[in-house]
Amino acid sequence: MRLRLAVEKARAANMPKDRIERAIARAQGIGAGEALQEIVYEGFAPGGVAVLIESVTDNPQRAVSSIKNIFSTYGGNLGGSGSVAYLFEKVGMHTISKSQKEPAALLELLMQINAENFIETESEITIFTKVPHFHEVKAALEAQGIVPETSELVYRPKSIMEVSDPGIRSSVYKLQATLEALDDVQKVFVNVTAET
């Protein structure tokens, strides 16, 4: 499922077909270089904020060393397997613009398909699904002429931690941004509200 999503994203970004094929071969260990490995790292940011890191790397030692260094720099620490994963739920997420369909009709559609939950803002609706229903929901949306702006699998916090100290909040967001800047890191999830 992840491969399918990655190929869809690459095509949407107009990545050349040969680069997509080379990346697939490398991920399978067929091409030049080491095979890519998907690893989920877990840790704690300042204030006890849970951090989940999705990594795809050809060198796990390099990845873990870089991640540990960043945690140390920002006052956090890398945890063991299972230390924070229980605080998150892996779900499908589709974000659609309200301009694509009348909001009332869109909400009615969400009740008919396997949407678990949704969050509505002024301009968009973010739909959450269970992982097995991810592609089914995307296909149902597209069948109605609704093209999601984003469709991806994410780790959604089961509960949001309140961090009132601006210094700690700043450290958490800097830690998250620095981790996301690493080549080996695909996505970083935290259990605090997004920076505003």
PyMOL commands that place a pseudoatom at each C-alpha (Angstrom):
pseudoatom trace, name=CA, resn=MET, resi=1, chain=A, elem=C, hetatm=0, pos=[0.000, 0.000, 0.000]
pseudoatom trace, name=CA, resn=ARG, resi=2, chain=A, elem=C, hetatm=0, pos=[2.870, 2.383, 0.845]
pseudoatom trace, name=CA, resn=LEU, resi=3, chain=A, elem=C, hetatm=0, pos=[4.500, 1.687, -2.518]
pseudoatom trace, name=CA, resn=ARG, resi=4, chain=A, elem=C, hetatm=0, pos=[1.280, 2.542, -4.318]
pseudoatom trace, name=CA, resn=LEU, resi=5, chain=A, elem=C, hetatm=0, pos=[1.014, 5.838, -2.395]
pseudoatom trace, name=CA, resn=ALA, resi=6, chain=A, elem=C, hetatm=0, pos=[4.653, 6.675, -3.091]
pseudoatom trace, name=CA, resn=VAL, resi=7, chain=A, elem=C, hetatm=0, pos=[4.226, 6.040, -6.821]
pseudoatom trace, name=CA, resn=GLU, resi=8, chain=A, elem=C, hetatm=0, pos=[1.046, 8.170, -6.898]
pseudoatom trace, name=CA, resn=LYS, resi=9, chain=A, elem=C, hetatm=0, pos=[2.866, 11.038, -5.153]
pseudoatom trace, name=CA, resn=ALA, resi=10, chain=A, elem=C, hetatm=0, pos=[5.850, 10.744, -7.492]
pseudoatom trace, name=CA, resn=ARG, resi=11, chain=A, elem=C, hetatm=0, pos=[3.595, 10.827, -10.549]
pseudoatom trace, name=CA, resn=ALA, resi=12, chain=A, elem=C, hetatm=0, pos=[1.679, 13.810, -9.145]
pseudoatom trace, name=CA, resn=ALA, resi=13, chain=A, elem=C, hetatm=0, pos=[5.028, 15.602, -8.768]
pseudoatom trace, name=CA, resn=ASN, resi=14, chain=A, elem=C, hetatm=0, pos=[5.867, 14.762, -12.433]
pseudoatom trace, name=CA, resn=MET, resi=15, chain=A, elem=C, hetatm=0, pos=[8.846, 12.598, -11.464]
pseudoatom trace, name=CA, resn=PRO, resi=16, chain=A, elem=C, hetatm=0, pos=[10.288, 10.833, -14.537]
pseudoatom trace, name=CA, resn=LYS, resi=17, chain=A, elem=C, hetatm=0, pos=[9.244, 7.195, -14.948]
pseudoatom trace, name=CA, resn=ASP, resi=18, chain=A, elem=C, hetatm=0, pos=[12.851, 5.919, -14.944]
pseudoatom trace, name=CA, resn=ARG, resi=19, chain=A, elem=C, hetatm=0, pos=[13.533, 7.560, -11.553]
pseudoatom trace, name=CA, resn=ILE, resi=20, chain=A, elem=C, hetatm=0, pos=[10.387, 5.973, -10.126]
pseudoatom trace, name=CA, resn=GLU, resi=21, chain=A, elem=C, hetatm=0, pos=[11.451, 2.548, -11.436]
pseudoatom trace, name=CA, resn=ARG, resi=22, chain=A, elem=C, hetatm=0, pos=[14.994, 2.954, -10.019]
pseudoatom trace, name=CA, resn=ALA, resi=23, chain=A, elem=C, hetatm=0, pos=[13.579, 3.899, -6.619]
pseudoatom trace, name=CA, resn=ILE, resi=24, chain=A, elem=C, hetatm=0, pos=[11.300, 0.840, -6.634]
pseudoatom trace, name=CA, resn=ALA, resi=25, chain=A, elem=C, hetatm=0, pos=[14.203, -1.437, -7.584]
pseudoatom trace, name=CA, resn=ARG, resi=26, chain=A, elem=C, hetatm=0, pos=[16.371, 0.065, -4.847]
pseudoatom trace, name=CA, resn=ALA, resi=27, chain=A, elem=C, hetatm=0, pos=[13.617, -0.427, -2.270]
pseudoatom trace, name=CA, resn=GLN, resi=28, chain=A, elem=C, hetatm=0, pos=[13.454, -4.089, -3.284]
pseudoatom trace, name=CA, resn=GLY, resi=29, chain=A, elem=C, hetatm=0, pos=[17.242, -4.446, -3.049]
pseudoatom trace, name=CA, resn=ILE, resi=30, chain=A, elem=C, hetatm=0, pos=[17.570, -5.039, -6.798]
pseudoatom trace, name=CA, resn=GLY, resi=31, chain=A, elem=C, hetatm=0, pos=[19.312, -1.840, -7.887]
pseudoatom trace, name=CA, resn=ALA, resi=32, chain=A, elem=C, hetatm=0, pos=[22.679, -0.341, -7.044]
pseudoatom trace, name=CA, resn=GLY, resi=33, chain=A, elem=C, hetatm=0, pos=[23.379, 0.403, -3.402]
pseudoatom trace, name=CA, resn=GLU, resi=34, chain=A, elem=C, hetatm=0, pos=[21.862, -0.969, -0.234]
pseudoatom trace, name=CA, resn=ALA, resi=35, chain=A, elem=C, hetatm=0, pos=[18.208, -1.940, 0.000]
pseudoatom trace, name=CA, resn=LEU, resi=36, chain=A, elem=C, hetatm=0, pos=[15.976, 0.636, 1.647]
pseudoatom trace, name=CA, resn=GLN, resi=37, chain=A, elem=C, hetatm=0, pos=[14.455, -0.174, 5.021]
pseudoatom trace, name=CA, resn=GLU, resi=38, chain=A, elem=C, hetatm=0, pos=[11.374, 1.344, 6.612]
pseudoatom trace, name=CA, resn=ILE, resi=39, chain=A, elem=C, hetatm=0, pos=[11.934, 1.977, 10.309]
pseudoatom trace, name=CA, resn=VAL, resi=40, chain=A, elem=C, hetatm=0, pos=[9.712, 3.744, 12.828]
pseudoatom trace, name=CA, resn=TYR, resi=41, chain=A, elem=C, hetatm=0, pos=[11.621, 5.452, 15.640]
pseudoatom trace, name=CA, resn=GLU, resi=42, chain=A, elem=C, hetatm=0, pos=[10.001, 6.615, 18.860]
pseudoatom trace, name=CA, resn=GLY, resi=43, chain=A, elem=C, hetatm=0, pos=[11.064, 9.194, 21.392]
pseudoatom trace, name=CA, resn=PHE, resi=44, chain=A, elem=C, hetatm=0, pos=[10.225, 12.032, 23.711]
pseudoatom trace, name=CA, resn=ALA, resi=45, chain=A, elem=C, hetatm=0, pos=[10.566, 15.752, 23.055]
pseudoatom trace, name=CA, resn=PRO, resi=46, chain=A, elem=C, hetatm=0, pos=[10.882, 18.288, 25.884]
pseudoatom trace, name=CA, resn=GLY, resi=47, chain=A, elem=C, hetatm=0, pos=[7.893, 18.305, 28.222]
pseudoatom trace, name=CA, resn=GLY, resi=48, chain=A, elem=C, hetatm=0, pos=[7.256, 14.584, 27.641]
pseudoatom trace, name=CA, resn=VAL, resi=49, chain=A, elem=C, hetatm=0, pos=[5.758, 15.147, 24.179]
pseudoatom trace, name=CA, resn=ALA, resi=50, chain=A, elem=C, hetatm=0, pos=[5.586, 11.869, 22.220]
pseudoatom trace, name=CA, resn=VAL, resi=51, chain=A, elem=C, hetatm=0, pos=[7.425, 11.765, 18.874]
pseudoatom trace, name=CA, resn=LEU, resi=52, chain=A, elem=C, hetatm=0, pos=[6.988, 9.102, 16.175]
pseudoatom trace, name=CA, resn=ILE, resi=53, chain=A, elem=C, hetatm=0, pos=[9.388, 9.186, 13.214]
pseudoatom trace, name=CA, resn=GLU, resi=54, chain=A, elem=C, hetatm=0, pos=[8.876, 7.361, 9.898]
pseudoatom trace, name=CA, resn=SER, resi=55, chain=A, elem=C, hetatm=0, pos=[12.219, 6.691, 8.267]
pseudoatom trace, name=CA, resn=VAL, resi=56, chain=A, elem=C, hetatm=0, pos=[13.243, 5.108, 4.982]
pseudoatom trace, name=CA, resn=THR, resi=57, chain=A, elem=C, hetatm=0, pos=[16.979, 4.535, 4.895]
pseudoatom trace, name=CA, resn=ASP, resi=58, chain=A, elem=C, hetatm=0, pos=[19.715, 2.514, 3.266]
pseudoatom trace, name=CA, resn=ASN, resi=59, chain=A, elem=C, hetatm=0, pos=[21.839, 2.914, 6.410]
pseudoatom trace, name=CA, resn=PRO, resi=60, chain=A, elem=C, hetatm=0, pos=[20.007, 2.399, 9.722]
pseudoatom trace, name=CA, resn=GLN, resi=61, chain=A, elem=C, hetatm=0, pos=[23.115, 3.197, 11.815]
pseudoatom trace, name=CA, resn=ARG, resi=62, chain=A, elem=C, hetatm=0, pos=[23.473, 6.587, 10.158]
pseudoatom trace, name=CA, resn=ALA, resi=63, chain=A, elem=C, hetatm=0, pos=[19.763, 7.300, 10.567]
pseudoatom trace, name=CA, resn=VAL, resi=64, chain=A, elem=C, hetatm=0, pos=[19.602, 6.401, 14.268]
pseudoatom trace, name=CA, resn=SER, resi=65, chain=A, elem=C, hetatm=0, pos=[22.811, 8.322, 14.995]
pseudoatom trace, name=CA, resn=SER, resi=66, chain=A, elem=C, hetatm=0, pos=[21.460, 11.468, 13.306]
pseudoatom trace, name=CA, resn=ILE, resi=67, chain=A, elem=C, hetatm=0, pos=[18.097, 11.141, 15.053]
pseudoatom trace, name=CA, resn=LYS, resi=68, chain=A, elem=C, hetatm=0, pos=[19.710, 10.624, 18.499]
pseudoatom trace, name=CA, resn=ASN, resi=69, chain=A, elem=C, hetatm=0, pos=[21.911, 13.676, 17.941]
pseudoatom trace, name=CA, resn=ILE, resi=70, chain=A, elem=C, hetatm=0, pos=[18.906, 15.868, 17.085]
pseudoatom trace, name=CA, resn=PHE, resi=71, chain=A, elem=C, hetatm=0, pos=[16.943, 14.621, 20.104]
pseudoatom trace, name=CA, resn=SER, resi=72, chain=A, elem=C, hetatm=0, pos=[19.933, 15.428, 22.313]
pseudoatom trace, name=CA, resn=THR, resi=73, chain=A, elem=C, hetatm=0, pos=[20.327, 18.910, 20.807]
pseudoatom trace, name=CA, resn=TYR, resi=74, chain=A, elem=C, hetatm=0, pos=[16.721, 19.837, 21.590]
pseudoatom trace, name=CA, resn=GLY, resi=75, chain=A, elem=C, hetatm=0, pos=[16.460, 18.259, 25.053]
pseudoatom trace, name=CA, resn=GLY, resi=76, chain=A, elem=C, hetatm=0, pos=[14.599, 15.108, 24.078]
pseudoatom trace, name=CA, resn=ASN, resi=77, chain=A, elem=C, hetatm=0, pos=[15.576, 11.459, 23.936]
pseudoatom trace, name=CA, resn=LEU, resi=78, chain=A, elem=C, hetatm=0, pos=[15.129, 8.507, 21.636]
pseudoatom trace, name=CA, resn=GLY, resi=79, chain=A, elem=C, hetatm=0, pos=[12.962, 5.807, 23.198]
pseudoatom trace, name=CA, resn=GLY, resi=80, chain=A, elem=C, hetatm=0, pos=[12.717, 2.114, 22.615]
pseudoatom trace, name=CA, resn=SER, resi=81, chain=A, elem=C, hetatm=0, pos=[10.241, 0.284, 20.435]
pseudoatom trace, name=CA, resn=GLY, resi=82, chain=A, elem=C, hetatm=0, pos=[6.742, 0.669, 21.875]
pseudoatom trace, name=CA, resn=SER, resi=83, chain=A, elem=C, hetatm=0, pos=[7.615, 3.609, 24.120]
pseudoatom trace, name=CA, resn=VAL, resi=84, chain=A, elem=C, hetatm=0, pos=[5.189, 6.009, 22.394]
pseudoatom trace, name=CA, resn=ALA, resi=85, chain=A, elem=C, hetatm=0, pos=[3.560, 4.058, 19.541]
pseudoatom trace, name=CA, resn=TYR, resi=86, chain=A, elem=C, hetatm=0, pos=[0.560, 3.236, 21.740]
pseudoatom trace, name=CA, resn=LEU, resi=87, chain=A, elem=C, hetatm=0, pos=[-0.220, 6.981, 21.874]
pseudoatom trace, name=CA, resn=PHE, resi=88, chain=A, elem=C, hetatm=0, pos=[-0.854, 7.065, 18.099]
pseudoatom trace, name=CA, resn=GLU, resi=89, chain=A, elem=C, hetatm=0, pos=[-3.181, 5.303, 15.675]
pseudoatom trace, name=CA, resn=LYS, resi=90, chain=A, elem=C, hetatm=0, pos=[-2.232, 4.658, 12.062]
pseudoatom trace, name=CA, resn=VAL, resi=91, chain=A, elem=C, hetatm=0, pos=[-5.049, 5.965, 9.846]
pseudoatom trace, name=CA, resn=GLY, resi=92, chain=A, elem=C, hetatm=0, pos=[-5.770, 7.031, 6.302]
pseudoatom trace, name=CA, resn=MET, resi=93, chain=A, elem=C, hetatm=0, pos=[-6.162, 10.770, 5.784]
pseudoatom trace, name=CA, resn=HIS, resi=94, chain=A, elem=C, hetatm=0, pos=[-7.700, 12.548, 2.788]
pseudoatom trace, name=CA, resn=THR, resi=95, chain=A, elem=C, hetatm=0, pos=[-7.845, 16.339, 2.622]
pseudoatom trace, name=CA, resn=ILE, resi=96, chain=A, elem=C, hetatm=0, pos=[-10.340, 17.864, 0.202]
pseudoatom trace, name=CA, resn=SER, resi=97, chain=A, elem=C, hetatm=0, pos=[-11.285, 21.409, -0.659]
pseudoatom trace, name=CA, resn=LYS, resi=98, chain=A, elem=C, hetatm=0, pos=[-14.866, 22.413, 0.114]
pseudoatom trace, name=CA, resn=SER, resi=99, chain=A, elem=C, hetatm=0, pos=[-14.982, 24.146, -3.257]
pseudoatom trace, name=CA, resn=GLN, resi=100, chain=A, elem=C, hetatm=0, pos=[-15.152, 20.741, -4.997]
pseudoatom trace, name=CA, resn=LYS, resi=101, chain=A, elem=C, hetatm=0, pos=[-18.667, 19.938, -3.798]
pseudoatom trace, name=CA, resn=GLU, resi=102, chain=A, elem=C, hetatm=0, pos=[-21.496, 21.541, -1.861]
pseudoatom trace, name=CA, resn=PRO, resi=103, chain=A, elem=C, hetatm=0, pos=[-20.648, 21.024, 1.862]
pseudoatom trace, name=CA, resn=ALA, resi=104, chain=A, elem=C, hetatm=0, pos=[-24.034, 19.442, 2.700]
pseudoatom trace, name=CA, resn=ALA, resi=105, chain=A, elem=C, hetatm=0, pos=[-23.694, 16.932, -0.164]
pseudoatom trace, name=CA, resn=LEU, resi=106, chain=A, elem=C, hetatm=0, pos=[-20.105, 16.241, 0.850]
pseudoatom trace, name=CA, resn=LEU, resi=107, chain=A, elem=C, hetatm=0, pos=[-21.089, 15.509, 4.445]
pseudoatom trace, name=CA, resn=GLU, resi=108, chain=A, elem=C, hetatm=0, pos=[-23.857, 13.193, 3.225]
pseudoatom trace, name=CA, resn=LEU, resi=109, chain=A, elem=C, hetatm=0, pos=[-21.305, 11.331, 1.084]
pseudoatom trace, name=CA, resn=LEU, resi=110, chain=A, elem=C, hetatm=0, pos=[-18.982, 10.944, 4.080]
pseudoatom trace, name=CA, resn=MET, resi=111, chain=A, elem=C, hetatm=0, pos=[-21.743, 9.174, 5.983]
pseudoatom trace, name=CA, resn=GLN, resi=112, chain=A, elem=C, hetatm=0, pos=[-22.220, 6.709, 3.107]
pseudoatom trace, name=CA, resn=ILE, resi=113, chain=A, elem=C, hetatm=0, pos=[-18.574, 5.720, 2.660]
pseudoatom trace, name=CA, resn=ASN, resi=114, chain=A, elem=C, hetatm=0, pos=[-16.254, 4.205, 5.279]
pseudoatom trace, name=CA, resn=ALA, resi=115, chain=A, elem=C, hetatm=0, pos=[-15.099, 7.523, 6.715]
pseudoatom trace, name=CA, resn=GLU, resi=116, chain=A, elem=C, hetatm=0, pos=[-14.349, 7.132, 10.420]
pseudoatom trace, name=CA, resn=ASN, resi=117, chain=A, elem=C, hetatm=0, pos=[-14.167, 10.792, 11.315]
pseudoatom trace, name=CA, resn=PHE, resi=118, chain=A, elem=C, hetatm=0, pos=[-13.593, 14.193, 9.763]
pseudoatom trace, name=CA, resn=ILE, resi=119, chain=A, elem=C, hetatm=0, pos=[-12.402, 17.659, 10.712]
pseudoatom trace, name=CA, resn=GLU, resi=120, chain=A, elem=C, hetatm=0, pos=[-13.950, 20.648, 8.988]
pseudoatom trace, name=CA, resn=THR, resi=121, chain=A, elem=C, hetatm=0, pos=[-12.283, 24.042, 8.577]
pseudoatom trace, name=CA, resn=GLU, resi=122, chain=A, elem=C, hetatm=0, pos=[-13.407, 27.091, 6.641]
pseudoatom trace, name=CA, resn=SER, resi=123, chain=A, elem=C, hetatm=0, pos=[-11.907, 25.895, 3.363]
pseudoatom trace, name=CA, resn=GLU, resi=124, chain=A, elem=C, hetatm=0, pos=[-11.363, 22.136, 3.616]
pseudoatom trace, name=CA, resn=ILE, resi=125, chain=A, elem=C, hetatm=0, pos=[-12.420, 18.855, 5.137]
pseudoatom trace, name=CA, resn=THR, resi=126, chain=A, elem=C, hetatm=0, pos=[-9.927, 16.293, 6.403]
pseudoatom trace, name=CA, resn=ILE, resi=127, chain=A, elem=C, hetatm=0, pos=[-11.326, 12.766, 6.344]
pseudoatom trace, name=CA, resn=PHE, resi=128, chain=A, elem=C, hetatm=0, pos=[-9.908, 9.945, 8.467]
pseudoatom trace, name=CA, resn=THR, resi=129, chain=A, elem=C, hetatm=0, pos=[-10.336, 6.260, 7.623]
pseudoatom trace, name=CA, resn=LYS, resi=130, chain=A, elem=C, hetatm=0, pos=[-9.168, 2.940, 8.962]
pseudoatom trace, name=CA, resn=VAL, resi=131, chain=A, elem=C, hetatm=0, pos=[-6.138, 1.741, 6.986]
pseudoatom trace, name=CA, resn=PRO, resi=132, chain=A, elem=C, hetatm=0, pos=[-8.005, -1.145, 5.235]
pseudoatom trace, name=CA, resn=HIS, resi=133, chain=A, elem=C, hetatm=0, pos=[-10.581, 1.365, 3.900]
pseudoatom trace, name=CA, resn=PHE, resi=134, chain=A, elem=C, hetatm=0, pos=[-8.035, 3.939, 2.695]
pseudoatom trace, name=CA, resn=HIS, resi=135, chain=A, elem=C, hetatm=0, pos=[-8.169, 3.160, -1.043]
pseudoatom trace, name=CA, resn=GLU, resi=136, chain=A, elem=C, hetatm=0, pos=[-11.907, 2.392, -0.944]
pseudoatom trace, name=CA, resn=VAL, resi=137, chain=A, elem=C, hetatm=0, pos=[-12.666, 5.862, 0.456]
pseudoatom trace, name=CA, resn=LYS, resi=138, chain=A, elem=C, hetatm=0, pos=[-10.320, 7.543, -2.028]
pseudoatom trace, name=CA, resn=ALA, resi=139, chain=A, elem=C, hetatm=0, pos=[-11.997, 5.695, -4.921]
pseudoatom trace, name=CA, resn=ALA, resi=140, chain=A, elem=C, hetatm=0, pos=[-15.473, 6.652, -3.616]
pseudoatom trace, name=CA, resn=LEU, resi=141, chain=A, elem=C, hetatm=0, pos=[-14.454, 10.314, -3.475]
pseudoatom trace, name=CA, resn=GLU, resi=142, chain=A, elem=C, hetatm=0, pos=[-12.952, 10.214, -6.970]
pseudoatom trace, name=CA, resn=ALA, resi=143, chain=A, elem=C, hetatm=0, pos=[-16.083, 8.468, -8.328]
pseudoatom trace, name=CA, resn=GLN, resi=144, chain=A, elem=C, hetatm=0, pos=[-18.010, 11.567, -7.206]
pseudoatom trace, name=CA, resn=GLY, resi=145, chain=A, elem=C, hetatm=0, pos=[-15.514, 13.839, -8.991]
pseudoatom trace, name=CA, resn=ILE, resi=146, chain=A, elem=C, hetatm=0, pos=[-13.775, 14.819, -5.748]
pseudoatom trace, name=CA, resn=VAL, resi=147, chain=A, elem=C, hetatm=0, pos=[-9.990, 14.779, -6.028]
pseudoatom trace, name=CA, resn=PRO, resi=148, chain=A, elem=C, hetatm=0, pos=[-8.244, 14.826, -2.639]
pseudoatom trace, name=CA, resn=GLU, resi=149, chain=A, elem=C, hetatm=0, pos=[-5.542, 17.483, -2.282]
pseudoatom trace, name=CA, resn=THR, resi=150, chain=A, elem=C, hetatm=0, pos=[-3.622, 14.982, -0.157]
pseudoatom trace, name=CA, resn=SER, resi=151, chain=A, elem=C, hetatm=0, pos=[-4.130, 11.295, 0.549]
pseudoatom trace, name=CA, resn=GLU, resi=152, chain=A, elem=C, hetatm=0, pos=[-1.714, 9.592, 2.900]
pseudoatom trace, name=CA, resn=LEU, resi=153, chain=A, elem=C, hetatm=0, pos=[-1.310, 7.201, 5.782]
pseudoatom trace, name=CA, resn=VAL, resi=154, chain=A, elem=C, hetatm=0, pos=[-0.474, 9.024, 9.007]
pseudoatom trace, name=CA, resn=TYR, resi=155, chain=A, elem=C, hetatm=0, pos=[-0.037, 8.392, 12.710]
pseudoatom trace, name=CA, resn=ARG, resi=156, chain=A, elem=C, hetatm=0, pos=[-2.779, 10.378, 14.410]
pseudoatom trace, name=CA, resn=PRO, resi=157, chain=A, elem=C, hetatm=0, pos=[-2.386, 11.078, 18.139]
pseudoatom trace, name=CA, resn=LYS, resi=158, chain=A, elem=C, hetatm=0, pos=[-5.074, 9.354, 20.225]
pseudoatom trace, name=CA, resn=SER, resi=159, chain=A, elem=C, hetatm=0, pos=[-5.068, 12.413, 22.475]
pseudoatom trace, name=CA, resn=ILE, resi=160, chain=A, elem=C, hetatm=0, pos=[-3.446, 15.823, 22.227]
pseudoatom trace, name=CA, resn=MET, resi=161, chain=A, elem=C, hetatm=0, pos=[-1.078, 16.917, 24.973]
pseudoatom trace, name=CA, resn=GLU, resi=162, chain=A, elem=C, hetatm=0, pos=[-1.445, 20.491, 26.203]
pseudoatom trace, name=CA, resn=VAL, resi=163, chain=A, elem=C, hetatm=0, pos=[1.890, 22.332, 26.360]
pseudoatom trace, name=CA, resn=SER, resi=164, chain=A, elem=C, hetatm=0, pos=[1.446, 25.846, 27.699]
pseudoatom trace, name=CA, resn=ASP, resi=165, chain=A, elem=C, hetatm=0, pos=[5.131, 26.766, 28.121]
pseudoatom trace, name=CA, resn=PRO, resi=166, chain=A, elem=C, hetatm=0, pos=[6.152, 28.693, 24.955]
pseudoatom trace, name=CA, resn=GLY, resi=167, chain=A, elem=C, hetatm=0, pos=[9.795, 27.633, 25.356]
pseudoatom trace, name=CA, resn=ILE, resi=168, chain=A, elem=C, hetatm=0, pos=[8.911, 23.947, 25.400]
pseudoatom trace, name=CA, resn=ARG, resi=169, chain=A, elem=C, hetatm=0, pos=[6.491, 24.377, 22.476]
pseudoatom trace, name=CA, resn=SER, resi=170, chain=A, elem=C, hetatm=0, pos=[9.232, 26.123, 20.494]
pseudoatom trace, name=CA, resn=SER, resi=171, chain=A, elem=C, hetatm=0, pos=[11.721, 23.322, 21.253]
pseudoatom trace, name=CA, resn=VAL, resi=172, chain=A, elem=C, hetatm=0, pos=[9.197, 20.678, 20.175]
pseudoatom trace, name=CA, resn=TYR, resi=173, chain=A, elem=C, hetatm=0, pos=[8.518, 22.409, 16.842]
pseudoatom trace, name=CA, resn=LYS, resi=174, chain=A, elem=C, hetatm=0, pos=[12.246, 22.975, 16.204]
pseudoatom trace, name=CA, resn=LEU, resi=175, chain=A, elem=C, hetatm=0, pos=[12.939, 19.314, 17.002]
pseudoatom trace, name=CA, resn=GLN, resi=176, chain=A, elem=C, hetatm=0, pos=[10.171, 18.242, 14.615]
pseudoatom trace, name=CA, resn=ALA, resi=177, chain=A, elem=C, hetatm=0, pos=[11.376, 20.528, 11.799]
pseudoatom trace, name=CA, resn=THR, resi=178, chain=A, elem=C, hetatm=0, pos=[15.017, 19.469, 12.214]
pseudoatom trace, name=CA, resn=LEU, resi=179, chain=A, elem=C, hetatm=0, pos=[14.090, 15.773, 12.160]
pseudoatom trace, name=CA, resn=GLU, resi=180, chain=A, elem=C, hetatm=0, pos=[11.928, 16.286, 9.045]
pseudoatom trace, name=CA, resn=ALA, resi=181, chain=A, elem=C, hetatm=0, pos=[14.901, 17.927, 7.305]
pseudoatom trace, name=CA, resn=LEU, resi=182, chain=A, elem=C, hetatm=0, pos=[16.928, 14.691, 7.517]
pseudoatom trace, name=CA, resn=ASP, resi=183, chain=A, elem=C, hetatm=0, pos=[17.175, 12.796, 4.228]
pseudoatom trace, name=CA, resn=ASP, resi=184, chain=A, elem=C, hetatm=0, pos=[16.335, 9.494, 5.942]
pseudoatom trace, name=CA, resn=VAL, resi=185, chain=A, elem=C, hetatm=0, pos=[13.182, 10.857, 7.604]
pseudoatom trace, name=CA, resn=GLN, resi=186, chain=A, elem=C, hetatm=0, pos=[9.864, 10.814, 5.754]
pseudoatom trace, name=CA, resn=LYS, resi=187, chain=A, elem=C, hetatm=0, pos=[7.485, 12.193, 8.372]
pseudoatom trace, name=CA, resn=VAL, resi=188, chain=A, elem=C, hetatm=0, pos=[7.457, 13.172, 12.047]
pseudoatom trace, name=CA, resn=PHE, resi=189, chain=A, elem=C, hetatm=0, pos=[4.344, 12.972, 14.219]
pseudoatom trace, name=CA, resn=VAL, resi=190, chain=A, elem=C, hetatm=0, pos=[3.907, 14.587, 17.644]
pseudoatom trace, name=CA, resn=ASN, resi=191, chain=A, elem=C, hetatm=0, pos=[1.018, 14.565, 20.096]
pseudoatom trace, name=CA, resn=VAL, resi=192, chain=A, elem=C, hetatm=0, pos=[0.688, 18.351, 20.419]
pseudoatom trace, name=CA, resn=THR, resi=193, chain=A, elem=C, hetatm=0, pos=[-1.290, 20.740, 18.236]
pseudoatom trace, name=CA, resn=ALA, resi=194, chain=A, elem=C, hetatm=0, pos=[0.360, 21.998, 15.063]
pseudoatom trace, name=CA, resn=GLU, resi=195, chain=A, elem=C, hetatm=0, pos=[2.378, 25.197, 15.226]
pseudoatom trace, name=CA, resn=THR, resi=196, chain=A, elem=C, hetatm=0, pos=[0.279, 28.265, 14.386]
for i in range(1, 196): cmd.bond("trace and resi %d" % i, "trace and resi %d" % (i + 1))
show_as sticks, trace
zoom trace
